[in-house]
């Protein structure tokens, strides 16, 4: 899955917390921070839709 993420709050603490949380998610195989919208692109690898919905 390719997900787009738009941050409602974009202060330094929020961005750092988000990035730290993403690193801990085994399902996220790649993350790109963008400038503009969306703020991030995440590549998420899951075996099926049910797993994605839990993610």
Order of alpha helices (4+ residues) and beta strands (2+ residues): beta-alpha-beta-beta-alpha
